[in-house]
Amino acid sequence: MTPANSEAAAISAPLGGARQRISDYIALAKPRVVLMILVTTLAGYYLGARAALEFVLALKLLSGTALAAGGTLALNQYFERDLDALMDRTRHRPVPAGRLMPVEALIFGLVAMVGGFLYLGFAVNWMTAGVIAAIAILYLGAYTPLKRFTWVCNVIGAIPGALPPVVGWVAARNTITAEPLILFGIMYLWQVPHTLAISRLYRHDYERAGIHIYPADGPRGNAANLLALGVCVVLLGVSLMPSMLGFAGRVYFWTALPLGLGMLLAAAALVRRPETAVTARRVLMASLIYLPLILLALVLDRT
């Protein structure tokens, strides 16, 4: 190796290491999950805005929410590092793989979460920061530890997952009215079959790590599948309320109705044939189609 090549290698090695560490810190924040949170938060903000959007305020809202959400998700990985190391789908994450030390994940998560909370309080309003704090407390203080003991954690975990549209609404109006509560209801009811379908698909991986996130089959079927079906029935009704209460129009109604029926039919198939992964995958696919289209219809058909 020539002196020039040696010098280039010496420079590229620390640069490559720095890029890997940056990539690992980004992975701690689960950017795809954060992106979904930001989309639902922005939808809530748009629906709550009375007049033209304040783009500077929207940018502040999204920046603070991204910080707080990323920090909360990083802390989740810190608390679950022992479980992540036992599962195929998570053992390559930065902490269980040994690329980041647990204390690094802890510091990163705390700084980002608290920083996002304070930024939202000062730059947007303190009610918005309060809802964000509630999300973090419920996610880390209830959902995360309950995963080790009971599949009912899915029902609890759906609460913080359903609050981002409320965050957006509160950022726009600094108050909570009936509309964001209905948005919360739609998001909450959507999440239950969505998360239960994921739990069904990865149940053996979860069981290997001792995570009780999906119940065993009983003589009358699986309780989680029956719950998903019942929730989809309620979701169909709640999803039509924006049109019935007058803050969405006919376009939204005729979008929500077939989407809700699609979720219901997929859940019914899961109850009839719980032994196959195909039916659980259909529930998951139906939920992935449902959410972006229902939010898009709400945004486009706002009255």
C-alpha positions as CSV (number, residue, x, y, z in Angstrom):
1,M,0.0,0.0,0.0
2,T,1.4,3.4,-1.0
3,P,1.7,6.2,1.6
4,A,-1.2,8.0,-0.2
5,N,-3.5,5.0,0.1
6,S,-2.5,4.5,3.7
7,E,-3.4,8.0,4.5
8,A,-6.8,7.7,2.7
9,A,-7.5,4.5,4.6
10,A,-6.7,6.2,7.9
11,I,-9.1,9.0,7.2
12,S,-11.9,6.8,5.8
13,A,-11.9,4.5,8.8
14,P,-13.0,7.0,11.4
15,L,-15.5,8.6,8.9
16,G,-17.0,5.2,8.3
17,G,-17.3,4.6,12.0
18,A,-18.9,8.0,12.5
19,R,-21.5,7.3,9.8
20,Q,-22.3,3.9,11.4
21,R,-22.8,5.5,14.8
22,I,-25.1,8.2,13.3
23,S,-27.0,5.5,11.5
24,D,-27.4,3.6,14.8
25,Y,-28.7,6.6,16.7
26,I,-31.2,7.2,13.9
27,A,-32.2,3.6,14.1
28,L,-32.8,4.0,17.9
29,A,-35.5,6.6,17.0
30,K,-37.3,4.2,14.7
31,P,-37.7,6.8,11.8
32,R,-40.5,4.9,10.0
33,V,-42.6,4.9,13.2
34,V,-41.8,8.6,13.8
35,L,-42.9,9.3,10.2
36,M,-46.3,7.8,10.8
37,I,-46.6,9.7,14.0
38,L,-45.8,13.0,12.2
39,V,-48.3,12.2,9.4
40,T,-51.1,11.6,11.8
41,T,-50.1,14.7,13.9
42,L,-50.1,16.9,10.8
43,A,-53.5,15.6,9.8
44,G,-54.9,16.5,13.3
45,Y,-53.2,20.0,13.0
46,Y,-54.8,20.6,9.6
47,L,-58.2,19.5,10.7
48,G,-58.0,21.7,13.8
49,A,-56.8,24.8,11.9
50,R,-59.6,27.3,11.5
51,A,-58.1,29.3,8.7
52,A,-54.9,29.1,6.6
53,L,-52.2,26.9,7.9
54,E,-49.4,28.5,9.9
55,F,-46.4,26.8,8.3
56,V,-43.9,28.0,10.9
57,L,-46.1,26.7,13.7
58,A,-46.6,23.4,11.8
59,L,-42.8,23.1,11.4
60,K,-42.3,23.7,15.1
61,L,-45.0,21.1,16.0
62,L,-43.4,18.5,13.7
63,S,-39.9,19.2,14.9
64,G,-40.8,18.9,18.6
65,T,-43.0,15.9,18.0
66,A,-40.2,14.1,16.1
67,L,-37.7,14.8,18.9
68,A,-40.1,13.6,21.7
69,A,-41.3,10.5,19.7
70,G,-37.8,9.5,18.7
71,G,-36.6,9.8,22.3
72,T,-39.5,7.8,23.6
73,L,-38.9,5.0,21.1
74,A,-35.2,5.0,21.9
75,L,-36.0,4.6,25.6
76,N,-38.3,1.7,24.7
77,Q,-35.3,0.0,23.0
78,Y,-33.2,0.7,26.1
79,F,-35.7,-0.9,28.4
80,E,-36.3,-3.9,26.1
81,R,-32.7,-4.6,25.1
82,D,-32.7,-8.0,26.9
83,L,-35.9,-9.1,25.0
84,D,-34.7,-7.6,21.7
85,A,-31.6,-9.8,21.9
86,L,-33.7,-12.9,22.0
87,M,-35.9,-12.2,18.9
88,D,-34.8,-12.7,15.3
89,R,-36.6,-9.5,14.2
90,T,-34.9,-7.2,16.7
91,R,-31.6,-8.8,17.7
92,H,-29.8,-6.7,15.0
93,R,-30.9,-3.4,16.6
94,P,-28.0,-1.1,17.8
95,V,-28.1,-2.0,21.5
96,P,-28.6,-5.8,21.5
97,A,-26.1,-6.0,18.6
98,G,-23.5,-4.2,20.7
99,R,-23.0,-1.3,18.4
100,L,-24.2,1.1,21.0
101,M,-23.9,0.9,24.8
102,P,-27.1,0.8,26.8
103,V,-26.1,4.1,28.6
104,E,-25.7,5.8,25.2
105,A,-29.3,4.8,24.3
106,L,-30.5,6.0,27.6
107,I,-28.9,9.4,27.4
108,F,-30.0,9.8,23.7
109,G,-33.5,8.9,24.6
110,L,-33.8,11.1,27.6
111,V,-32.3,14.2,25.9
112,A,-34.5,13.8,22.8
113,M,-37.7,13.1,24.7
114,V,-37.3,15.9,27.3
115,G,-35.9,18.3,24.7
116,G,-38.9,17.7,22.4
117,F,-41.3,18.1,25.3
118,L,-39.8,21.5,26.4
119,Y,-39.5,22.7,22.8
120,L,-43.2,22.0,22.2
121,G,-44.1,23.8,25.4
122,F,-42.2,26.9,24.6
123,A,-42.6,27.0,20.8
124,V,-46.2,25.7,20.5
125,N,-48.2,25.5,23.7
126,W,-48.1,23.6,27.0
127,M,-51.2,21.6,26.3
128,T,-49.6,20.1,23.3
129,A,-46.5,19.3,25.4
130,G,-48.8,17.8,28.0
131,V,-50.4,15.4,25.5
132,I,-46.9,14.4,24.3
133,A,-45.9,13.7,27.9
134,A,-49.0,11.5,28.4
135,I,-48.0,9.5,25.3
136,A,-44.5,8.9,26.7
137,I,-45.7,8.0,30.1
138,L,-48.3,5.5,28.8
139,Y,-46.0,4.0,26.3
140,L,-43.0,3.6,28.6
141,G,-44.8,3.2,31.9
142,A,-47.7,1.0,30.9
143,Y,-47.4,-0.6,27.5
144,T,-43.7,-1.5,27.6
145,P,-43.7,-3.3,31.0
146,L,-47.1,-5.0,30.4
147,K,-45.7,-6.7,27.3
148,R,-43.8,-9.1,29.6
149,F,-47.0,-10.2,31.4
150,T,-50.2,-10.0,29.3
151,W,-51.5,-9.6,25.7
152,V,-53.9,-7.0,27.0
153,C,-50.9,-4.6,26.6
154,N,-52.1,-4.2,23.0
155,V,-55.3,-2.5,24.3
156,I,-53.3,-0.2,26.6
157,G,-50.6,0.5,23.9
158,A,-53.3,1.7,21.5
159,I,-53.9,4.7,23.7
160,P,-50.6,6.5,23.2
161,G,-50.6,5.4,19.6
162,A,-54.0,7.1,19.0
163,L,-53.0,10.4,20.5
164,P,-50.9,12.1,17.8
165,P,-53.9,13.5,15.9
166,V,-55.0,15.0,19.3
167,V,-51.5,16.5,19.6
168,G,-52.0,18.2,16.2
169,W,-55.5,19.5,17.0
170,V,-54.4,20.9,20.4
171,A,-51.4,22.6,18.7
172,A,-53.8,24.4,16.3
173,R,-56.5,25.3,18.9
174,N,-55.0,24.9,22.4
175,T,-58.2,23.1,23.4
176,I,-59.9,19.8,23.1
177,T,-63.3,19.4,21.6
178,A,-65.4,16.6,20.3
179,E,-63.6,16.4,16.9
180,P,-60.2,15.3,18.2
181,L,-61.9,12.8,20.5
182,I,-63.5,11.2,17.5
183,L,-60.1,11.2,15.7
184,F,-58.7,9.5,18.8
185,G,-61.4,6.9,18.7
186,I,-60.8,6.1,15.1
187,M,-57.0,5.8,15.6
188,Y,-57.5,3.7,18.8
189,L,-60.0,1.3,17.3
190,W,-57.8,0.9,14.1
191,Q,-54.7,0.1,16.2
192,V,-56.2,-2.8,18.1
193,P,-56.7,-5.2,15.1
194,H,-53.5,-3.8,13.5
195,T,-51.3,-4.6,16.5
196,L,-53.0,-7.9,17.1
197,A,-52.4,-9.0,13.5
198,I,-48.7,-8.2,13.9
199,S,-48.6,-10.1,17.2
200,R,-50.2,-13.1,15.5
201,L,-47.7,-13.1,12.7
202,Y,-44.7,-12.9,15.1
203,R,-46.1,-14.8,18.0
204,H,-43.4,-17.5,18.0
205,D,-40.7,-14.9,18.0
206,Y,-42.3,-13.1,20.9
207,E,-42.8,-16.3,22.8
208,R,-39.2,-17.1,22.4
209,A,-38.3,-13.9,24.2
210,G,-41.0,-14.4,26.9
211,I,-43.3,-11.6,25.6
212,H,-46.9,-12.5,26.3
213,I,-48.3,-10.3,23.5
214,Y,-50.7,-12.9,21.9
215,P,-53.0,-15.3,23.8
216,A,-53.2,-19.0,23.3
217,D,-56.1,-20.5,21.4
218,G,-59.0,-21.5,23.6
219,P,-62.0,-23.9,23.1
220,R,-64.1,-21.1,21.7
221,G,-61.4,-19.6,19.5
222,N,-58.7,-17.0,20.2
223,A,-59.7,-14.1,22.4
224,A,-57.5,-11.7,20.5
225,N,-59.2,-12.6,17.2
226,L,-62.7,-12.2,18.7
227,L,-61.6,-8.8,20.2
228,A,-60.3,-7.7,16.8
229,L,-63.6,-8.6,15.2
230,G,-65.6,-6.7,17.8
231,V,-63.4,-3.7,17.6
232,C,-63.8,-3.6,13.8
233,V,-67.6,-3.5,14.2
234,V,-67.3,-0.5,16.5
235,L,-64.7,1.1,14.2
236,L,-67.1,1.0,11.3
237,G,-69.7,3.0,13.3
238,V,-67.2,5.5,14.9
239,S,-65.5,6.1,11.5
240,L,-68.8,7.4,10.1
241,M,-69.3,10.0,12.9
242,P,-67.3,12.8,11.3
243,S,-69.8,13.0,8.4
244,M,-72.8,12.5,10.8
245,L,-71.6,15.4,13.0
246,G,-70.8,17.6,10.1
247,F,-67.1,18.1,10.1
248,A,-66.6,15.9,7.1
249,G,-68.7,15.5,4.0
250,R,-70.1,12.8,1.7
251,V,-66.8,12.0,0.1
252,Y,-65.4,11.0,3.5
253,F,-68.5,9.0,4.3
254,W,-68.4,6.9,1.1
255,T,-64.6,6.4,1.7
256,A,-65.0,5.4,5.3
257,L,-67.8,3.0,4.7
258,P,-66.1,0.5,2.3
259,L,-62.8,0.8,4.2
260,G,-64.5,-0.1,7.5
261,L,-66.3,-3.0,5.8
262,G,-63.0,-4.2,4.4
263,M,-61.5,-4.2,7.9
264,L,-64.5,-6.0,9.3
265,L,-64.4,-8.7,6.6
266,A,-60.7,-9.3,7.1
267,A,-61.2,-9.7,10.9
268,A,-64.2,-12.1,10.3
269,A,-62.0,-14.3,8.1
270,L,-59.3,-14.3,10.9
271,V,-61.9,-15.6,13.4
272,R,-63.1,-18.3,11.0
273,R,-59.5,-19.5,10.1
274,P,-57.3,-18.5,13.0
275,E,-54.8,-21.3,12.3
276,T,-53.4,-19.7,9.1
277,A,-51.0,-16.8,8.9
278,V,-52.6,-15.7,5.7
279,T,-55.8,-14.4,7.4
280,A,-53.7,-12.4,9.9
281,R,-51.7,-10.9,7.1
282,R,-54.9,-9.8,5.4
283,V,-56.0,-8.0,8.6
284,L,-52.6,-6.3,8.6
285,M,-52.8,-5.3,4.9
286,A,-56.3,-4.0,5.4
287,S,-55.2,-1.9,8.3
288,L,-52.2,-0.5,6.3
289,I,-54.6,0.5,3.5
290,Y,-57.2,1.8,5.9
291,L,-55.3,4.5,7.8
292,P,-53.7,6.6,5.1
293,L,-56.9,6.6,3.0
294,I,-59.2,7.5,5.9
295,L,-56.9,10.4,6.9
296,L,-56.6,11.5,3.3
297,A,-60.4,11.5,3.0
298,L,-60.8,13.5,6.2
299,V,-58.3,16.1,5.1
300,L,-59.7,16.5,1.6
301,D,-63.4,16.5,2.7
302,R,-63.0,18.8,5.7
303,T,-66.1,21.0,6.0
